Amino acid sequence: MRERGNRVSIERDKVEVGTPSEGLSPEAAQIAETTAADIAVARKRGAARILAFGAHAIKNGLGPVLIKLLEDGWLTHLATNGAGIIHDWEIAFQGETSEDVRKNVLEGRFGNWEETGFFINLALNVGAWEGLGYGESVGRMIERESLFIPDKGELLSACAEAADNPGRAAAAADLLGVIDEFSLDSGTMVIPHPFKRYSAQAAAAGLDASFTGHPMFGHDIIYNHSMNLGAAVGRCAERDFLRFAASVADLEGGAYISVGSAVMSPMIFEKSLSMARNIAFRESETIRDFSITVVDLRPSGWDWSKGEPPLDSPDYYLRFNKTFARMGARRFDYAAADNKAFLLALEQALRGQR
C-alpha cells in the first residue's frame, strides 16, 4: 500500500495536544469556550458528550487530540463515517494515509489496495459474527493487533442452529465463506499496528468508550475488495447506529458537537433523537436540555436563532445547519471554522474547566 504514494504521514502531520489554535474568528473562539463549558456541566451531570466528525479530522492529524479528549473523560462517544474509520486504520497500520485520487482513478487503481480492503473487511466479517459494531470491530483489531478466526466446526454448529438464532447463523455462514475463499487458518491472526498510538479507534477500544462507524454503501474503498460483504457491513453498522441512538437518549443535560460532517452527523442524529424522544415521551420524560455545536468551513449569513431560512436563501440548503436547527436543543451554535483550529481551541478551553 505504500507504493500508492500517500499524502499524509502521521509522524510528520500529527497535531500535538497543546498546539496553539490559529485562525479562529472571535465568534468561533467564543463558541469553543461556550461548548467547553457545556461539556464540563454535562460531565458533572453524567450526561452524554458526543463528538461526531468527518474523515478530514483524522486526515488532518487530529488523532492525538481526540484521544486526549477521551482519556480526560470529556467525551463519552465518538462517531465518524466509513472514511474516518479507514483513515484511522491506515494510520495505525502504516503511519500514512490519503492517496492521490485524481492520478489513481485515471489508472484504475484508486481504492484497489489489498491491505485496506482485506483487513478492514475481515475485521467486519469477524465482528459481525462476534456481535460487534463497525467501529468496535476495527478498533479492537487495532488495539489488540490481531483478529481471532474461529474454528470452522464452531461456525458449522451455529449454522445448524439457524431456527433458534437465524442472525447468528447467517453471520456464521458468511464468515465460513470468507474463511474458505481466502484459505484462512483458525486461531489468532497477528496483525501488527506499529502506529496504533495515533488511533482514536484503538484508544476507545482500550478505554471501553463508544466509537461508532456510520458508513454508506459504495462510499468507501473497502467496497472495491472481493472480501466485502454487504451483510457483514450492515450487521455491524446497524449495531453502531443503535449504540449511537442509545447515547443520544442520554443527551438530557448533555452536549453534542458535530465537526466537518455535512451529511452523516445530521442524518443519524435526527433519526436517533426522534427514536429517543418517542421512548422518553412514553415515560413522561423529555430530551430538550442539551446543546448542539456545529463546525464547518462554509460561512453562514443566516441568524439561526430566528429559525429556518426561506427557500430562496442559500443557507436553507446547508443541511448541517438546517437539520440541527430543527432539533429543539437548548442551544444551537454554528462556527464557520477549520476543524483543527476549533478542536485545539476546544481542548484548551476544557483544560481550563477542570
N, C-alpha and C positions, 0 to 999 in steps of 0.2 A: 504493500500500500504506500510505502514511502516513495515509490517511483512516480506517483502521480504528481508530486511537487506541491506540497501543502503550503498554504499561505499563512497559517497560524502555527507558531511554535510556542508552547505554553511557558517554557523556561525563559524565552525572550519576551513574550507578550503578557505574562501574568500580571495581574493588578494586585499588589500587596495591600493588606489591610493597613490602614493609616495613611495611604497615599492621599495627598490633598485633592479635594474636589475642585475642578476648574470649569468655568464656563456656564455655571448656573445663573439664570436671571434671578433678581431679588425675589420675584414671585415664586419661582420654583424652589429656591432655597428656603423660603418660609413654609412652603408645603412640606418639604422634607422635615423641618422642625415639628410641624403640626402632626405629621404622620408618626414621627418618633414618639411624641407624647401620647398619641392614641395607642400605639403598640405597648408602651410601658403600662398604661392603665389597663389594657386588655390582659396583659400578663398577670397583673395583680388580681384581676377578676377570674383568672383561669379560663378565659375565653380564647377562641381561635384567632391566630395571627397567620394569615395565609398570604404567600407571595407567589403569584403566577407570572411567568416571564417567557418571552420568546427566545429563540435559539441564539440570537446575537449576544445576549448576556454571557453565554458560555464562550462564544467565539471571541468576544472582547476581553477574555481573560479574567472574568469576574468570579471564577470558581472559589478562590480563597475568601472573597468577601461573603459569598453565600454560605460557605462552610462556617465562617466566624459567626454569622447571624444565627445559624443553627446551634452551634456549640454554646453560645452565650444564652440560649433559651429565648431569644427574641421572637423567633418564628416557630410555629408548630407544623407548618405544611408548606412544601414547595411543589409547584406544578408547572410543567412545561409541555411543549408539543413533541412530536416524534423527532424533529430535527435537533431539539435541545438534548434529547436522550442520546442521539448519535454523536453529536459533537463532544459531549461529556465523556462518552465511552472511548472515542478515538483518542482524546487527550490522555485518558488514563492508560490506554493500551500502548500508544506510541509517542505520546508527548506532542503530537501535531494533529491538525485537522484543517478542513476547508480547502477543497480542491478548486482548480481553475475550471469553472463550469463552462464558460464560453469555448475554451480550447477543447475540452474533453467531449462536449456534446458533438462538436463538428467531427470528431474522430470516432464517435460511437462508444466512447469509453466512460462517459460520465456515470458515476454510481456503480460501475461494474467492478467493484473491488471485493476480492474474496473474503478478506478478514472481517470487514464490517458486516457484510451480508451473512457470512457463516456464523460468527459468534453471537451477534445480536439475535438472529433468528433462532439459533439453538437455545439461547437463554430464554426466549419467549416460549418455545415449544416445551422446554423443561418446566418453566414457570407455570404454563397452562396446566400441566399435569400436577404440579405441586400445589396448585391453588393460589398462586401469587399474582400480584398485579403487574402492570407493564414496567413501571419504574422500579418496583421492588425486584423483579426478575433480573434486570440488568444491573441494578445496584448491588445485589448480593453477589453476582458473578464478579464484579469489580472488587468488592470488599474482601471476598474470600479467595479471589484469584483462582477460581475453579468452578466447575459445574459437576454435579453428580448425575451420571447417566444410569438410570435404573436397569435392573435385570429384565430381560425380555419375558421371563416367566412371570414376574410380578405384573407386567403390563398385560400379558395374555389373560391372567386371572381377573384383572379389572375389566377387561373386555367381556369376559364370560358373565360378569355381573351387571350387564347393561340394563336389565329390567329393574334392578334395585337402585342403580346410580348411573343413569344414561350420560350425564355430563362428564363424569369421571371416566366412564368407559370410552367416550368419544375422544377425550384428551389422550387417553392411553393408546388408542388406535392410531391417532395422528403421530404421537411420539414414536410408536413402534415402526411406523412407516418411515420416519426420518432416520431412525437407527439403522434400518435395513438399507435404505437408499444410499446412505453415506458411510456404511460399514463402521459404525461406532461401537466401541467396546464398552461394556458396562463398567461401572466404577467411577472413581474421581478423575475427571479430566483437568489437568493443571493448565491454567491459562495465565501466565504472568502479566501483571499490570504495573509496570515499574513506575508509572506516574500517577498512581491512584490517590496520592495525597492532594491532587488538584481536583478530584472528582467530587462534586456535590452529591451525586447519587450514592457513592461509596460512603461518604460521611453520614448521610441519612440512614443508610443501612446499619452502620456501626452504632449510631445513636438510637436506633429503633424509632426514627422520626418518619413522618409521611413524606414521600417523594413520589408523585404520581405523573404518569405519562399519558398524554391525550393525543394520539395520532389520528390522522385521517388517511383512509385507504388511497394508495397511489402517490402520496405526498413525499415519501421518503425513499432513499436509495436502497433500503433493505428489501423493497418490493422487487428489485431487479434480480435478486438471488433465487436460485431454484429451491432453496430450503424454505422460502417464505410460505406460510400457510395462513390464509385469512382467518381460519377458525381459531388458531392459537393467538393471533393478534387480537381478535375480537374478545376472546375469553379474558385475556389479561387487561385489555383496555376497558372492558365493562367493569371489572373489579375496581380499577382505578377511578372510573367515573363515580361509582358508588362510594368509594372511600373519600373522594373529593366532596361529594354531596354530604357525607357524614360530618366532614369538617365544617362545611357551610352551615349545617344545622347547629353548630356550636358558636355561631358568629354573634349572638346577642352579647353586647358588651365588647365585641372584638373589632378587628381591623383587617381589611382586605386591600392588598396592593397589587396592581396589575402593571407590569413594566414591559413595554415593547411587544405586546401581544394584541394585534389588531382584530383577530378573529377567534382564536382558540379560547382565550380567557373570557371574553364577554359571552360567548355562546354556551360554554359549560356552566358559567356562573348563573345565568338567568334560569336555566332549567333546574339546576341544583337548588337554588333559592326557592323556586316555586314548589318543588317537592318538599323541601324542609318546612316551608310555611304551611303547606297543606296539613302536614302532620302536627305542627305546632298549634294551629287553629283548633284542631280536634281536641287538644289538651288544654285549651284556653290559655295558650302562651303566644308570645309574639317574637318576631325577629326583625327589629327595627333599629335598635340602639347599637349601630355599628358604623364604621367609617369606610369609605372607598377612596383610594387614591389611584389615579390612572396616570401613567407616564408614557409619552410617545414623542416622536420628533416633530410632528406637524403642528404648527401653531393653530390655535382656535380663536376665532374672533367673537365667539358667542359666549354670553354670560349664562352658564349652565344652571345657575341658581334660579333663573327665570323659567326653567322648564325646557321643553323641546323646541328647537328652532323650526321655522316653517320649511316647507318642502323646497322652496326656491333658494334656500341657504345652503352653501356647500357644507356647512357644519352638520346639516341633517344627515349627511352620508358618512360621517365619522362614527362608524359602528362602535368603536371602543369608547366613545363618549355617550352616544345616544342610548346604547343599551344600559350602561351603568347609571345614567341619569334617571332612568325609569325605575330603578330598583328600590326606591323608598328608604335609602340609608339616612342616618342622622347627618352625615357629612359626605359630600362628594366633591372632590377637587381634581382638576386636571392640570398637570405640569408638562409643558412642552419642553422636553429636556432630553439630553443624551443619557442612556441607561447607566453608563459608567459614572458620570458625574453625579447623577441622582443617588445611586446606591451607595457610593462613597460618602456622600453628604448624610444619607440616612444612617449609615453605620456610625459615623462620627457623632451625629446627634443622639443616637441611642447610648453611646458611651457616657454622655452627659446625663442620662436618665437613671443611672444606677442608684 
